Every structure is written in C-alpha cells, then in structure tokens.
Amino acid sequence: MSEVRRENLRNVAIIAHVDHGKTTLVDAMLRQTGVFRDNEAVTERVMDSNDLERERGITILAKHCSVKYKGVTINIIDTPGHADFGGEVERTLKMADGAILLVDAAEGPLPQTRFVLGKAIELGLNILLVINKIDRQDARPDDVLNEVFDLFCELEASDEQTNFPTLYAIGKHGIAKHNLEDEGKDLLPLFETIIERVKAPPMDVEGPLQLLVHNIEHDEYVGRLAIGRIKRGRVKVGQTVALLGEGATTNTRLSAVYAFEGHKRVKIDSAECCDIVAVAGLE
C-alpha cells in the first residue's frame, strides 16, 4: 500500500551554534507571515521566553511556533545551541522531518555545529543550509560553504543529505536568497525551499494513539503540559490515554489539547497524526 503523507504540513527544526542568529531568523519568519499585527509590540527574541534564556541570550529549551505559507503549515522547532543541552537536542530532532542548519558567514561551522549536525544526519533528516550574516565585514560565505560541505562528508552524510540546498541570509533584515548576487527582498526563497526539500510527514491515522513527548512545560491555568508529536492516530480532549514511563503505566484523561499558531498556544478539540501539540491532564 502506498504511503499517505500530510502534504499541508512540514515539521522543521532549526539547528545552529550559539549566537549564529537562529532566534532572530525565526522572529523574521513570524513577522513576514503576518503572525504579528503591525501595531503589536514585538519583543526581540520572541522564542526565548524563559527568564534564564533572556538573561543569558541563548536558547536552552526547545520552542515551537508555526507559520502558514501557501496553505502549508510549517512547524518551526527551535533547538538549543549549547553543548550542555545535548539530550534536549536529540529529543527535539525526533520531532522534525527536516532541519535548517544555520551557520555564521564569518565564523563558519563551530564545535556545536558539528554536534547538532551529526545528530540530524544520524536521524536521516534532509538538511537545508542557511549561511547567515552575509552583511558582516568579515563574511566569507564561499569558504564557509566549503567548510560545511567537508563537515557533511566527515560526518558520513548520505548522498541525498550532502546534496543540500544553500541559501544566503541576513536574518535581522528578514532576507534570504539563493545566490549571493541576487538582490534579496524577503524570506520567500527560504519558505519555498522548506516546502520543496523537507518531506511531507507520513501519516498513520488508523492505529491507536502514539504521542512522542519530548518536553514538559508548566501552564498557570492547567498545570503541566506534555509537548510532543503525534506519531500515530489522533488525539482529542477527554480521551483516556496510557502514559508509558519508567516502570508502571498509568491511565489518565486529557483535559485540554493545544496547537501552536504563530508563537502562541491555542486550544483545539482534536489533532491528527504528525501534528505537534501540547496536552494537559497528565500528572
């Protein structure tokens, strides 16, 4: 039987060394797809909601947001750029069907780039390269592209993975382009490349619910939220689920289901295979 895929959905992780501009690029993606109204005050680094993250200026916990482009929902999964959070990186990448590798046009790939890229390659993800900050005085995009290609080879990427598309970007100005000499007006080349090169996720709607939890958050109204990707079946409010953890299995009823729209969580009645959701009701 041929595989059915969710053509209207792409789950993509953003991976990078710390300070290579990941969070700034995500902010620009949200702005350009109309997530922020013109009169809305936007905090810089909208994805860094945790106090420690704002203080240190780094992303520690994986965050989620989504944008819509040409009828396709693109779930953007932000990953930690710090070596201290390796377990978090691996769990996060299991939520994605592809990854955007962001590399600074002057610094090139650094130790953490190798670590996160290695994990993405091991998981068989298709990868898009974005060489960011090409407006830096010391930018050397051609050399950086060669260094990244060498890194893919060293990490034993497959032929398909090594044939990655490359975009050149100035994240803070919301510009991405296919060639350095192109004018560059917006991030449309990036959105187009995501839809073209990240595979639509395969669906398994018929089986019993399987939800891979990769993160826990706290909500002041509903308590603990389990965030994860629906690997099989559907999820709905009021459903009884079995929580498979260390040791005993516990049964519990889901009191709420949330989807990610823009950078906000919104209550929904149900969600289907491949969606990334947050569910409440688990102790």
N, C-alpha and C positions, 0 to 999 in steps of 0.2 A: 504494500500500500504506500502511495507517495506521501511524503511528509507535508503536513499543513503548517504554514508559517504565518505569523502575525505581521502582515505587510505594513500595517499602520503604526508599527512600534519599533523603536530602536533603543536598546539599553547600552549606553556607552560610558565607560569610566575615563576619568582624566588622571593621567599619571605624570609625575614630574619630580625633579629635585626641588627641595625647598627654595622659595624665592624666585622660581623661574616664571611666575606670573599666572599660575593656574586659576586662582580665585578671581583675579582681575578679568581674565578671559571669560569666565563663567558669568560675571556681572554684566559684561558687554553682550553676551548671548541672551541673557534675560532682557536687557534693555531693548535689543533690536527685534525681539519677537513680541514686543508690546506687553511684557509682563508688568512693567512699571508704567503707570499713567504719567503723563507729562508733569502733573502737579504733585507727584508723590515724592516725598523726601527719601532719597536712597542712601542708606549707609554704605560707605565704601566697604568692600569685602563682605558682601551680604551673606556669603556662605559661612563665614566664621562667626557663628552665633554664640559659641561657648566663651565665657569670660577669659579663661586662660588663653584661648586662641587669639582673642583680640589683643590681649596684653603682650603675647609673645609674637604675634603677627604670623603664626603658622597654622596650618590646618592639621588637627590631631584626629578628630573623629570624622568618619566618612559622612558626607552630607548628600542630600538628594534634592534635586529640583527638576522641573521638566519644562520644555518649550515645545510649541507646536509650529511645524513648518510644512506647508503644502499638504495639510491633512495628516501628517505623520507626527506622533508624539515621540519626542526624543527625551528619554530619561537620562539626565546627566548625574553620574555618580562621582562625587569628588573623593579622592583618596588622600591619606596622609602623605606628606612628602618627607617625613622624618624617619630615619632608620630605627628609632626607638619603638615605632608602631608597626612592626613587620606583620604581626598576626592580623592586625586590622586591615592591612593592605591586601593580604591573601583572601580574607573573607569577602572583602569588597569586590575584588575582581571576579569572584564566582557569581556575582550578581549581573555581570555585564556580558554582552555578546561581541564587544569590540572595545578598543581603547584609543584615546588620543594621547600620544606621547608629546609632551611639551618640553622643548629644550631652548635654553637661552642662546641667542645668536652670537654672543661673545664668549660665554663660559663653556659652551658645549656640554656634552654628557659628563656628569659627575658621578661619584660613587653611588649615590642614592638612585640616580637614573638607571644605573646597571641593575640595582636590586629590584626596582619595581618593574622594569622591562623584562628582566629574567622571569619573574612570576607570571607576567602576561603571556610571554612566549610559551612557558610550560603549560599554561591552561589552553593554549591553542587559539588565542584571540587574534583577530585581524587588527592591525595597528595602523593608525594614521599619524604621520609625523607633522608637528607644527613647530617651525623654528620661529621663536617669539623674540620680540625686542630688536627687530632688524633696524630700528632707528638709532640704536646705540652707536656712539662714535667708534667704538672698538669692535663693532659687529663684523663677523667673518662667516657669513652663512654657508658659503661653499665648503669651507674646511669643516664646519660643524656637520654638514650633511654627510661628508665622507667619514667623519668620526663615528656618527650614528650608524652608518651602514656597516662599518667594521665591527661595531659593538653587536649588531644583529648577528653577524657571522660568528663572532666569538661565542655568543650565547646559543648557537646552533638553532637559529630560527629556521622554519620551513621555507621552501621556495616561495610559497604564497605570501608568507609573512614578510620575507625580505623584499618582495615587490610592493613596498608600501608607497602610498601617495604622499607627496610632500607639499605643505602649504607654508607660506611665509607670512608672519603676522606682527602687528603692533596691537597687542591685547588692550592696552589702556585707551587706544583710539578706536577700538572695535573694527579693525581692518584685518582681513586675511586675503591672500591672493595665491594663485598657482605658480606664477613666475615673478622673480624679483623685479623685472622691468614693467610688469603690469601696473596700472595706476592704483588700484585698491581703494574701494569706497566703503565697504561694509564686510560683514561676515558671511554673506551668501555663499561664497565658494566653500566655506567650512561646512555649512548646513548641507549643501548639495553632496559634498564628499562623504559626509556621515551616512546619508541615506543610500548612496551608491555603494559604499565599501563596507559598511557594517551590516552583517547579515541580519535579516528579519528573524526573530527568535522562533524556534519550532514549538508548536502547541501540542499539549496532551490534555485535552479537556475532559475526556471520559473517565479517567481513573479517579480514585479518591484523592482528596486534597493533600498536597505536599507543599509546605511553605518553608523555604530555607531561611531561617532567621540569622541575620548577621550583626545586628546591633540592637541595643536596648536604649530607649530614651524615656525621660520622665515628663509627663504632662500634668499640670497642676489640677486639671479637672477630672481626668480619667485614670490617673496613676501611670503605671508602667506601660510602655508601648513596645511591642516587638516589631522591628522593621525587617522586612525581607522580601524575597522574590517568590512568586507562586510558580513552583516547578511543575505542578500537575493539578488538574481540577479547577474548582472555583472556590472563592471564599465569600461568605455573606454574614451580615450581622445576625446574632442569635444562634449561629452554627455551633454545634458541640465539636470540639477538636481534641485530639490526644497530643499532649506535649511530651515529646521524646527527648529526655535529657540524660544527665548522668544518673544511672540507676533506675529508679521507678518511673513508670509512665503515669502521668496524671491527666484526667479528662477535665475540660473546662469549657465554658460558653463564652463566645466572643461578644463583648458588649458594644464594640464600635469598630468600624473599618475606615481607614483614611487613605486617600490617594494624594499624590504630590502634584500640585498645579502651580507652575511658576516656582516661587520659593516658599509657598505656604502648604500646609496640610489641610485637606478639605474632607469632610465627612461624606462617605458614599454608602450605598446599601450593599453593593457586592462588587467583586472584581474577578477577572479571569486569568487563566494561565499566562505567564510571562510578565504580568503587571508587578510593579514594586509598590508595596503597601505597608501601612502601619496598622497593627491590630491591638485592641485593648481587651482586657478581661483575663489576662494571664498573670498569675501572682508572681 
